[in-house]
Structures are given as C-alpha cells and as structure tokens.
Amino acid sequence: MQTIWLSGAEWLAVLRIGLGLWWLESWRHKDRKGWFERGTGIAWAADVAGKHRWGVVRSGFRRVVEPRPKVMAYVVVYAELALGLGLVTGLLTLVALVAGLLLNLLYLTLMIHDWAEQGQNAMMALISLVALFAMAWQTWSLDAAFGLFP
C-alpha cells in the first residue's frame, strides 16, 4: 500500500484517534447537569422512542430505559467518555470499537427520522467498522505497547 506522509497503519491510527475525539466531543458538549439532575437527555429520547414507527423500539425503550432513567443517563454519558478515551489512547481499542459501533447503531435506530443525526451516526459506525477490520490498535496505542490484541 502506498500512502503519503504516514504509513497505512499510521493513517488508521489517525482515523481511530479522530473517532475517539468525536466521541469526546459528544461527551464534552452534553449538558451533564441537565442529563443527571433534570433527566433531559433520557426524557428527549423517551419522546423520540414513544413516537417511533417501529414497535420494537417503543417497547424496548419502555422495558430497558424508562424504568431506570437516572442510571441510563449515566450509562450514555460515561459510555461516550470511555469510548473517546479508549480510542484516543488506544486502550482496549477492540472493545471500544465494538461498543461504539453498537452505540451508534442504537442511536441510528432510535433517531431513524432525524437525518442530521443519521449522517453522524452512520459515519461513526463506518469508521468503527474500518478501524475494527483493519485492526487500528496496532500503531500509536497502549494496546500495542502492552501487547494486547496482537
């Protein structure tokens, strides 16, 4: 493979780190006080899920998220932070890529009607897939330094 400036593996590390920075930005711009104290994030998601055209989304949200809104708020917010940190540092990258892909697919499914969010989540899922199958943890990562996921 011929590349300009960096090797192919280094460009994949750049892609992985960029995805991590995207997750960190998702975490940074969240109104955590609103999410944790007023329940704004989960309330918004409940409204979206309640109007969803797919019954499985409505019933799944009612069964999994609605009974525990405070816990789910912490799960969502800190999952985004953990994904960002894991991808930027390259620590447990394989886990972060799979978890991020699943989270993006959940976001895509929930927000099927919101085309602005669809683009972001589709691109993040695509980057996760590319980084996963190209094993983007091999360069510039703590995983490589520790010999994890060879």
C-alpha positions as CSV (number, residue, x, y, z in Angstrom):
1,M,0.0,0.0,0.0
2,Q,1.4,3.4,-0.9
3,T,0.4,6.4,1.2
4,I,1.6,10.0,1.5
5,W,3.4,11.2,4.6
6,L,2.3,8.4,7.0
7,S,2.2,4.6,6.7
8,G,-1.2,2.9,6.2
9,A,-1.2,1.7,9.8
10,E,-0.5,5.3,11.0
11,W,-3.3,6.7,8.9
12,L,-5.6,4.1,10.5
13,A,-4.4,5.3,13.9
14,V,-5.3,8.8,12.9
15,L,-8.7,7.6,11.9
16,R,-9.1,5.8,15.2
17,I,-7.9,8.8,17.2
18,G,-10.2,11.1,15.2
19,L,-13.2,8.9,16.0
20,G,-12.2,9.0,19.7
21,L,-12.1,12.8,19.6
22,W,-15.6,12.7,18.0
23,W,-16.8,10.7,21.0
24,L,-15.0,13.0,23.4
25,E,-16.7,16.0,21.8
26,S,-20.1,14.2,22.1
27,W,-19.4,13.9,25.8
28,R,-18.0,17.4,26.2
29,H,-20.9,19.2,24.8
30,K,-23.5,17.3,26.8
31,D,-25.3,19.3,29.5
32,R,-24.4,16.9,32.2
33,K,-26.3,18.8,34.8
34,G,-29.4,18.5,32.6
35,W,-28.9,14.8,31.9
36,F,-28.1,13.9,35.6
37,E,-30.3,16.2,37.6
38,R,-33.2,17.1,35.3
39,G,-33.2,14.0,33.1
40,T,-33.3,16.0,29.9
41,G,-31.4,13.5,27.7
42,I,-33.5,10.5,28.6
43,A,-36.7,12.5,28.5
44,W,-35.9,13.6,25.0
45,A,-35.1,10.0,24.0
46,A,-38.3,8.8,25.6
47,D,-40.2,11.3,23.5
48,V,-38.5,10.1,20.3
49,A,-39.0,6.4,21.2
50,G,-42.6,7.0,22.1
51,K,-43.3,8.3,18.6
52,H,-41.1,5.7,16.8
53,R,-42.7,3.9,13.9
54,W,-41.2,0.5,15.0
55,G,-43.0,-1.1,17.9
56,V,-39.8,-3.0,18.9
57,V,-38.1,0.4,19.6
58,R,-41.0,1.7,21.6
59,S,-41.4,-1.4,23.7
60,G,-37.6,-1.9,24.1
61,F,-37.2,1.6,25.3
62,R,-40.1,1.2,27.7
63,R,-38.7,-2.0,29.0
64,V,-35.0,-1.2,29.3
65,V,-34.6,2.6,29.7
66,E,-37.7,4.1,31.1
67,P,-37.6,2.1,34.4
68,R,-34.1,3.4,35.2
69,P,-33.7,6.9,33.6
70,K,-31.0,8.1,36.0
71,V,-28.8,5.0,35.6
72,M,-29.3,5.1,31.8
73,A,-28.3,8.8,31.7
74,Y,-25.0,7.9,33.4
75,V,-24.5,4.9,31.2
76,V,-24.9,7.0,28.0
77,V,-22.8,10.0,29.1
78,Y,-20.0,8.0,30.6
79,A,-20.0,5.4,27.8
80,E,-19.3,8.3,25.4
81,L,-16.4,9.4,27.6
82,A,-15.0,5.9,27.9
83,L,-15.2,5.3,24.2
84,G,-13.4,8.5,23.5
85,L,-10.6,7.9,25.9
86,G,-10.2,4.3,24.8
87,L,-10.0,5.2,21.2
88,V,-7.7,8.2,21.6
89,T,-5.2,6.3,23.9
90,G,-5.7,3.0,22.1
91,L,-6.5,1.2,25.3
92,L,-8.9,-1.7,24.9
93,T,-9.5,-0.5,21.4
94,L,-11.2,-3.6,20.2
95,V,-13.7,-3.3,23.0
96,A,-14.2,0.4,22.3
97,L,-14.7,-0.1,18.6
98,V,-17.3,-2.8,19.1
99,A,-19.1,-0.9,21.8
100,G,-19.0,2.3,19.8
101,L,-20.4,0.6,16.8
102,L,-23.3,-0.9,18.8
103,L,-24.0,2.5,20.4
104,N,-24.0,4.2,17.0
105,L,-26.4,1.5,15.7
106,L,-28.7,2.1,18.7
107,Y,-28.6,5.8,18.1
108,L,-29.3,5.3,14.4
109,T,-32.3,3.0,15.2
110,L,-33.7,5.4,17.8
111,M,-33.3,8.5,15.6
112,I,-34.4,7.0,12.3
113,H,-36.4,10.1,11.5
114,D,-33.6,12.7,12.3
115,W,-31.5,12.9,9.2
116,A,-28.9,15.3,10.7
117,E,-28.1,12.7,13.4
118,Q,-28.2,9.8,10.9
119,G,-25.2,11.2,9.0
120,Q,-23.1,11.5,12.1
121,N,-24.0,8.1,13.4
122,A,-23.6,6.4,10.0
123,M,-20.2,7.9,9.6
124,M,-19.1,7.0,13.1
125,A,-20.3,3.4,12.6
126,L,-18.5,3.2,9.3
127,I,-15.2,4.4,10.8
128,S,-15.7,1.9,13.7
129,L,-16.0,-0.9,11.1
130,V,-13.0,0.2,9.1
131,A,-10.9,0.6,12.3
132,L,-12.1,-2.7,13.6
133,F,-11.4,-4.8,10.5
134,A,-8.1,-3.0,9.8
135,M,-7.1,-3.6,13.5
136,A,-6.3,0.1,14.0
137,W,-4.9,-0.7,17.5
138,Q,-1.6,-1.8,16.1
139,T,0.0,1.7,15.9
140,W,0.1,4.6,18.4
141,S,-1.8,2.7,21.0
142,L,-1.5,1.5,24.5
143,D,-2.8,-1.9,23.3
144,A,0.3,-2.2,21.1
145,A,2.6,-1.1,23.9
146,F,1.1,-3.7,26.3
147,G,0.9,-6.4,23.6
148,L,-2.9,-6.6,23.7
149,F,-4.9,-7.8,20.7
150,P,-2.0,-8.8,18.5
